[in-house]
């Protein structure tokens, strides 16, 4: 992986981790309240996409 790709990947992972922390915090503070399901799905899809991209790059 090039240095630029690693930097972009690190930024994306950081953003996804911040969003994950926000989701966990909101569920912990109000377990029975309404939560943003779309944010959770987007974060999950982001991690899956990063994992798929990384595995695809290794196979080449």
Secondary structure by P-SEA (a helix, b strand, c coil): ccaaaaaaaaaaaaaaaaaaaaaaaaaaacccccccaaaaaaaaaaaaaaaaaaaaaaac
